[in-house]
Amino acid sequence: MSSMTDTLNQANQLVAQLRKQYPGETNAFLHFMREAEDGPALSHREKELINVALSVAAQCEWCIALHVKAALEAGTTRDEIMEAGFQAVLMHGGPALMHLVLLSEALNEFQPPAAEESHEPAGSNSPQP
């Protein structure tokens, strides 16, 4: 399995290639993307959390790598990114849950965990049915 950095590199290489071979279509898409991301109602940070969730729901490895890295750069925390991922699971079900593997790989690569952390609620020693 490739690293998330390799995955990002693949996406960047593809876009560079498409910009040379199909500049009209590619530049139009990139322009639309910039315009959509520039709206003032949501912060860049909030948009990246939404993009993380949508990336998991869309089951797009390249999108997950891109948006986890961008969300971290925008100041989100590991827990916020995981919560966004779980929102995708809530809306998309089991396939989205399995894509949290990719989200975890991206988080661990771009921001290794400080220490083993448990996010179990107090008094929750056994799995719930």
Buried (B, 14 or more C-beta within 10 A) or exposed (E): EEEBEEBBEBBEEEEEEBBEEEEEEBEEEEEEEEEEEEEEEEEEBBBBBBBBBBBBBBBBBBBBBBBBBBBBEBEBEBEBBBBBBBBBBEEBEEEBBEBBEBBBBBBEBBBEEEEEEEEEEEEEEEEEE
